[in-house]
Amino acid sequence: MNNDHPSGTQLEPKNFLFVSFDALISDVAWRVLKEGHNVKYFIKHKSVQDVADGFVPKTNNWEKELKWADIVVFDDVLGMGEMADKVRKKGIPVIGGTAYTDRLEDDRSFGQEELKKAGIPIIPYETFTDFDAAIEYVKKNENRYVIKPSGEAQNTKHFLFVGQEEDGKDVVQMLEAYKKVWSQKIKEFQLQRRVSGVEVAVGAFFNGYEFVYPLNINFEHKKMFPGNIGPSTGEMGTSMFWSDPNKIFNQTLKKMENILRREKYTGYIDLNCIVNGNGIYPLEFTARFGYPTIQIQMEGILMPISDFLYEIAVGKLKTFKAKSGFQVGVRLVVPPYPYGAKIKSQLAEYKDAIIIFKKPSLDGVHIVETKLLNDQWVVTGDHGVALIVVGTGSTMKQAQQQVYNRIQNILIPNMFYRDDIGERWYEDSDKLHNWGYLREV
């Protein structure tokens, strides 16, 4: 893999229109602006419309800007696929999904069945809309299961439950409690057989016709506290590296290439898997940018992100240069993360918290729910995610050292973060190498 450093943007200045529901794409828009392009940024939800104020120019009607735009970048939360498809049909280059790729992520059963159709083995599962039927099923089929809500409910992290007991009694207890409390919110859910192994995600960018190489191997850290304990969060950090095609990719995501070509999909797609000595078991799709995945990836992509996105949108990019070694990204968050807007009274106390840099360096710093107020960086939004900080290195240890050194330069009142992002690698890599899954082919 090549280690050349990026030159300046090769594009003539273009008009980039970014479209978001929840202000997730702010950092990418800011980077594109800094690379010399014209940017307009639409944020739908009022509670986060001040995110990136002072960093990126805004618009309050993205559809009126279509005549102005040379490219439209959707941050691709669920429901944007149809919007992206309509723009694509107008002949405007798009980074975004389709109704089909939205469904891959939103409808867990559909995603699993599409994997099966593509010839990819899946973990046995059953779909339920009735808690009593699910309870009876576990009693008759004693085993360890994972409860996975579908649709809107899957965004509530504490609804996901990973069973520990071999006879499934803890799952039965949880289902009985869900029936009493959450039956109005959880309309459909899966019971998936629990498989032990290493959790690893394989992802790649797609240019409407084919995958773009190298691909990305990443390891999410979702639990709130070091040691992987505490409540599940949206994400506390991710470690990753770039790779040529390997066994995990060829046996999973690569088999979706014809379908993605049919859909004219343009953007990033990721498949989270459990792997062990017996095989690869896909868990779920992320058919969009990942957050904080994209912020971390930008530190490893050795070309301007504006060129990168535009060339993917027009189907031109087939390969790109990426840093060798590893990248580690850490979320810096404030209370009431991860509960955010659900605890509005507490949220008000932490909004506009000041962000201070002891030294003026912004290396590896990426904005999330951040704005400029009188030239001062402050925390805003409604989730409590202030910044992503990224470190890179030829070894995982060097990447970890760099990211945590950079974090020491940042002061935010009541800030917290995990100090062990990347630690999983030391044990997981031995297993993955022994099983042959990271071998380039």
C-alpha positions in Angstrom: 0.0 0.0 0.0 1.3 3.4 -1.0 2.3 6.0 1.6 2.4 9.1 -0.6 1.0 12.2 1.0 -1.9 14.0 -0.6 -1.3 17.0 -2.8 -3.8 19.9 -3.0 -7.2 19.4 -4.5 -7.1 18.6 -8.2 -10.7 19.7 -8.8 -11.7 23.1 -10.1 -13.8 24.7 -7.3 -17.1 22.8 -7.2 -20.4 23.5 -5.5 -21.0 20.9 -2.7 -24.4 20.6 -1.2 -24.6 18.6 2.0 -27.9 17.3 3.3 -28.5 16.0 6.8 -31.2 15.3 9.2 -29.1 15.2 12.4 -26.0 17.3 11.5 -23.8 14.2 11.2 -21.8 15.3 8.1 -20.6 18.6 9.5 -16.9 17.7 9.7 -16.8 16.4 6.1 -18.5 19.6 4.9 -15.9 21.7 6.8 -13.0 19.8 5.3 -14.4 20.3 1.8 -14.8 24.0 2.4 -11.2 24.2 3.6 -10.0 22.5 0.4 -11.3 25.5 -1.5 -14.8 24.5 -2.7 -18.1 26.2 -2.3 -20.3 24.5 0.4 -23.9 24.8 1.5 -25.2 22.7 4.3 -28.8 21.8 5.1 -29.8 20.4 8.5 -33.4 19.3 8.9 -34.0 18.9 12.6 -34.4 22.2 14.5 -32.7 21.1 17.7 -29.4 20.7 15.9 -29.6 23.4 13.2 -26.9 25.5 15.0 -24.3 22.6 14.7 -21.4 23.8 12.6 -22.5 27.5 12.8 -19.4 29.5 12.0 -17.7 26.6 10.4 -19.9 25.9 7.3 -22.3 28.1 5.3 -25.9 26.9 5.7 -29.1 26.8 3.6 -32.7 26.2 4.9 -34.0 24.7 1.6 -31.7 22.1 0.0 -34.1 21.4 -2.9 -33.8 25.0 -4.0 -30.1 24.6 -4.2 -30.1 21.7 -6.6 -29.6 24.0 -9.6 -26.5 25.4 -7.9 -25.0 22.1 -6.8 -22.4 20.2 -8.7 -22.6 17.3 -6.3 -25.0 16.4 -3.4 -23.7 14.5 -0.4 -26.4 12.9 1.8 -25.2 11.9 5.3 -27.5 8.9 4.7 -29.4 8.3 7.8 -32.4 6.1 7.2 -35.0 7.4 4.8 -32.5 9.4 2.7 -32.2 6.7 0.1 -35.3 7.8 -1.8 -34.2 11.4 -1.7 -30.8 10.5 -3.0 -32.3 8.4 -5.8 -34.5 11.4 -7.0 -31.5 13.6 -7.2 -29.5 10.9 -9.0 -32.2 10.7 -11.6 -31.8 14.4 -12.3 -28.3 13.7 -13.5 -26.6 15.4 -10.5 -23.6 13.4 -9.0 -24.7 12.0 -5.7 -23.1 10.4 -2.6 -26.0 8.5 -1.2 -28.0 5.3 -1.0 -31.3 4.0 -2.4 -34.5 2.8 -0.9 -33.1 -0.7 -1.1 -29.9 0.0 0.7 -31.8 1.9 3.4 -33.8 -1.3 3.9 -30.7 -3.4 4.2 -29.9 -1.6 7.4 -33.4 -0.6 8.7 -35.1 -4.0 8.3 -32.8 -6.6 9.9 -34.7 -9.6 8.5 -34.5 -8.2 5.0 -30.8 -7.6 5.3 -30.2 -11.1 6.5 -32.3 -12.6 3.7 -30.4 -10.5 1.1 -27.1 -11.9 2.4 -28.5 -15.4 2.2 -29.6 -14.8 -1.5 -26.1 -13.6 -2.3 -24.7 -16.9 -1.0 -23.4 -15.6 2.3 -24.0 -17.9 5.3 -26.0 -16.2 8.1 -26.6 -16.9 11.8 -30.0 -18.6 12.4 -32.7 -16.2 13.5 -36.4 -15.8 13.9 -38.5 -12.7 13.4 -41.3 -11.9 15.9 -44.1 -9.3 16.3 -45.5 -11.0 19.4 -43.6 -11.3 22.6 -45.5 -14.4 23.8 -44.6 -16.3 20.6 -41.0 -15.3 21.1 -41.0 -16.5 24.8 -42.5 -19.8 23.8 -39.9 -20.2 21.0 -37.0 -19.8 23.5 -38.5 -22.2 26.0 -38.8 -24.9 23.3 -35.4 -24.1 21.7 -33.1 -23.5 24.7 -30.0 -21.7 23.6 -28.2 -18.3 23.9 -29.9 -15.6 21.9 -29.6 -11.9 21.1 -32.7 -9.7 21.1 -32.5 -7.3 18.2 -35.3 -4.8 17.6 -36.0 -3.8 14.0 -37.1 -0.4 12.5 -37.0 2.8 14.6 -36.6 0.8 17.9 -33.1 -0.4 16.8 -31.8 3.1 17.4 -32.5 2.8 21.1 -29.3 1.1 22.2 -30.6 -0.4 25.5 -33.3 -2.4 23.7 -30.5 -4.7 22.3 -29.9 -7.6 24.7 -27.2 -10.2 24.5 -28.1 -13.4 26.3 -25.5 -15.1 28.5 -27.3 -18.2 29.7 -27.1 -21.5 27.7 -30.7 -22.3 28.4 -32.0 -18.8 27.3 -33.7 -18.1 30.7 -32.3 -14.6 30.9 -33.7 -13.9 27.4 -37.1 -15.1 28.5 -37.0 -12.8 31.5 -36.0 -9.9 29.3 -38.8 -10.6 26.8 -41.3 -10.8 29.6 -40.2 -7.4 30.9 -40.2 -5.9 27.4 -43.7 -7.1 26.9 -44.8 -5.2 30.0 -42.9 -2.0 29.3 -41.9 -1.7 25.6 -44.5 -3.5 23.5 -45.7 -0.2 22.1 -42.2 0.8 20.9 -40.8 -2.6 19.8 -43.2 -3.7 17.1 -40.9 -6.2 15.5 -37.7 -7.9 16.6 -35.3 -10.7 15.9 -34.1 -13.5 18.1 -30.7 -14.3 16.7 -28.6 -17.3 17.8 -25.6 -15.9 19.7 -22.2 -16.9 18.2 -18.9 -16.4 20.0 -15.8 -15.0 18.3 -14.2 -11.8 17.2 -16.5 -8.9 16.2 -15.0 -7.1 13.1 -16.5 -5.0 10.4 -15.4 -4.9 6.7 -16.4 -1.9 4.7 -15.6 -0.3 1.3 -16.6 2.6 -0.8 -18.6 1.9 -4.0 -18.6 4.1 -7.1 -21.9 3.1 -8.6 -20.3 0.3 -10.6 -17.7 -1.5 -8.4 -15.9 -1.4 -5.1 -13.1 1.1 -4.7 -9.9 -0.2 -3.1 -8.3 -0.4 -0.6 -11.1 -1.6 1.8 -11.5 -0.8 5.5 -11.3 -3.2 8.4 -12.5 -1.7 11.6 -13.3 -2.5 15.3 -16.0 -0.6 17.1 -16.0 0.1 20.8 -19.6 0.7 21.8 -19.7 0.2 25.6 -19.3 3.4 27.6 -16.5 2.4 29.9 -13.0 1.0 29.5 -12.9 -2.7 29.6 -16.0 -2.8 27.4 -18.5 -2.5 30.3 -21.5 -0.3 31.0 -24.3 0.8 28.7 -24.1 0.5 24.9 -23.6 3.9 23.3 -23.8 5.0 19.7 -20.0 4.6 19.7 -17.1 5.6 22.0 -14.3 5.0 19.4 -13.0 2.9 16.6 -9.7 1.4 15.5 -9.1 0.6 11.8 -6.7 -0.2 9.0 -6.8 -0.2 5.2 -6.4 -3.5 3.4 -6.3 -5.0 -0.1 -9.1 -7.6 -0.7 -8.9 -10.3 2.0 -10.9 -13.4 3.0 -13.5 -11.6 5.1 -14.3 -9.2 2.3 -14.3 -11.8 -0.5 -16.7 -14.1 1.4 -19.1 -11.4 2.4 -19.3 -7.8 1.0 -17.8 -8.7 -2.4 -20.7 -11.0 -3.1 -23.1 -7.9 -2.9 -21.3 -6.1 -5.8 -23.8 -6.9 -8.5 -26.7 -5.8 -6.3 -25.0 -2.5 -5.4 -24.2 -1.9 -9.2 -27.9 -2.5 -10.0 -28.8 0.1 -7.3 -26.1 2.6 -8.6 -25.1 2.9 -5.0 -22.4 5.6 -4.3 -20.8 5.9 -0.9 -19.6 3.7 1.9 -21.1 0.4 2.9 -20.0 -1.7 5.9 -20.9 -5.2 7.2 -20.4 -6.0 10.8 -19.5 -9.7 11.4 -18.6 -12.3 14.1 -15.8 -14.6 13.0 -14.4 -17.7 14.6 -12.6 -20.8 13.6 -15.7 -22.2 12.0 -16.6 -19.3 9.7 -17.8 -15.7 9.1 -21.2 -14.7 10.3 -22.6 -11.3 9.2 -24.5 -9.4 11.8 -25.8 -6.2 10.1 -25.2 -3.6 7.4 -24.4 0.0 7.7 -25.3 1.3 4.2 -24.0 4.9 4.7 -21.1 6.8 6.2 -20.3 5.5 9.7 -19.9 8.0 12.5 -17.1 8.4 13.7 -15.9 6.0 11.0 -15.7 8.7 8.2 -13.8 11.2 10.4 -11.2 8.5 11.2 -11.1 7.4 7.5 -10.3 11.0 6.4 -7.1 10.8 8.3 -6.0 7.8 6.3 -7.3 8.7 2.8 -4.3 10.2 1.0 -6.2 12.5 -1.3 -8.4 15.5 -0.7 -11.8 14.4 0.5 -13.5 16.7 -2.0 -11.7 14.9 -4.9 -12.4 11.6 -3.3 -16.2 12.2 -2.9 -16.6 13.7 -6.3 -14.8 11.0 -8.2 -16.8 8.3 -6.4 -20.1 10.2 -7.2 -19.2 10.3 -11.0 -18.0 6.7 -11.0 -14.4 7.6 -11.8 -12.4 6.5 -8.7 -11.3 2.9 -8.6 -8.3 2.9 -6.3 -6.8 5.5 -3.9 -3.7 5.7 -1.8 -4.1 5.2 2.0 -1.8 5.3 5.0 -0.4 2.0 6.0 -0.6 1.1 9.7 -3.5 1.9 11.9 -5.9 4.7 12.8 -7.6 5.2 16.2 -10.5 7.6 16.7 -11.9 8.5 20.1 -15.2 10.3 20.9 -14.9 13.2 23.4 -18.4 13.4 25.0 -20.2 15.3 27.8 -23.2 14.3 29.9 -25.9 13.3 29.4 -24.3 11.2 26.6 -25.4 8.6 25.5 -28.9 9.6 26.4 -28.8 13.0 24.8 -32.0 14.6 23.9 -34.0 12.2 26.1 -32.8 14.1 29.1 -33.4 17.6 28.0 -33.1 19.2 31.4 -29.6 17.9 31.8 -28.7 18.7 28.2 -29.3 22.4 28.7 -26.7 22.4 31.4 -23.9 21.2 29.1 -24.8 23.1 25.9 -22.4 25.8 25.0 -19.6 24.2 27.1 -16.3 25.8 26.1 -13.7 23.8 24.1 -10.2 25.0 24.8 -7.0 24.0 23.0 -3.9 24.4 25.3 -1.7 24.7 22.1 -3.1 25.9 18.8 -2.7 22.6 17.0 -5.8 21.0 15.5 -4.1 18.0 14.1 -6.5 15.0 14.2 -9.4 17.1 15.6 -12.8 16.7 13.9 -15.9 18.6 14.8 -19.2 16.8 15.7 -21.7 18.8 17.8 -19.6 21.9 17.7 -20.1 25.6 16.7 -18.3 28.8 16.7 -19.7 31.5 19.1 -17.8 34.8 19.0 -14.8 32.9 17.5 -14.9 30.4 20.4 -15.5 26.7 19.9 -18.4 25.5 22.0 -20.4 22.3 22.4 -24.0 22.3 21.0 -26.4 19.8 19.5 -28.6 17.4 21.5 -26.5 14.2 22.0 -23.4 15.4 23.9 -20.8 14.4 21.4 -18.3 17.3 21.2 -15.3 16.1 19.1 -13.6 13.1 17.4 -9.9 13.0 17.9 -7.8 10.7 15.6 -4.3 9.3 15.8 -2.4 7.3 13.2 0.8 5.2 13.4 2.6 2.3 11.8 1.6 0.2 14.8 -1.6 0.2 16.8 0.4 1.3 19.9 1.8 4.3 18.0 -1.7 5.3 16.8 -3.0 5.0 20.4 -0.2 7.1 21.8 -0.8 9.8 19.2 -4.5 10.1 19.7 -4.3 10.2 23.5 -1.4 12.7 23.4 -3.7 14.9 21.2 -6.6 14.5 23.6 -4.3 15.9 26.4 -4.3 19.2 24.5 -8.1 19.6 24.8 -10.1 21.0 27.7 -13.9 20.7 27.9 -15.7 20.9 31.2 -17.1 17.5 32.3 -15.6 15.8 29.2 -15.2 12.0 29.3 -13.9 9.3 26.9 -12.6 5.8 26.8 -8.8 5.5 27.3 -8.6 2.0 25.8 -9.7 2.3 22.2 -7.6 -0.1 20.1 -6.8 -2.5 23.0 -9.0 -5.2 21.5 -6.5 -5.5 18.6 -3.8 -7.2 20.5 -5.9 -10.3 21.3 -8.2 -10.1 18.2 -5.4 -9.8 15.7 -3.8 -13.1 16.8 -7.1 -14.9 16.2 -7.9 -13.3 12.9 -4.4 -14.1 11.6 -4.5 -17.6 12.8 -7.9 -18.2 11.1 -6.5 -16.6 7.9 -9.2 -13.9 7.6 -6.8 -11.0 7.1 -4.8 -12.7 4.4 -4.7 -10.6 1.2 -5.6 -12.5 -1.9 
